[in-house]
Amino acid sequence: MNGDEELLNGRVYGAEHDHPYPGPLPHRIYAVLVGGPLDGLLLDITGWRPGEIDDGASLATELGRWPGGRALHDPRPGGPRTPGPGIVCRFYYSGDTP
């Protein structure tokens, strides 16, 4: 794991890098991002409906194949989900898009 990866691990996607507490909050619901340029980040999915979770996420990033593009993450069909709050599922990297 390089320094950039260590910096990202356990942080919430979209949290400012200099935020005093960029980690998860106890009353929120998160998906762990697995693989790709956002590996190890947590995505806040609080308030998402089950169908929205099934659709996955297209997340803006400067770290992917196309700077300013999006990293695509999806749950695995039938993947485990635990009731929240906390980490309830995993979204797996499926590619980048400009």
Steps between C-alpha positions, in 0.01 A plus 500: 500500500648835400458832684203611290319172570567531872365854495173386339439187706210540746406847377158596371475576126441872451635603842751783480858378541564752777174437687578441869306170494476356147401154624158340540238637737321253729145585387566474122486202259797418275612277214870411482655568158710201394760523223583774255623850576262550795582170672448517875278809503156488657199624303220652707179328384279628780149544361560297183214268404583130437466553122748788511748281687449225239587752226841577653678831459686706241743711702697801379874464554830645386672169578354280226601425144349831386570789739166668561322180402303255708576174675216248475416283802227239535382259767526131414162339435393321816787658692452522876338805652477558870252739658653842574629723637864443416643309205219301340638384162784512248506668160756342264692695236382420147690757291547865415315732266600844369 
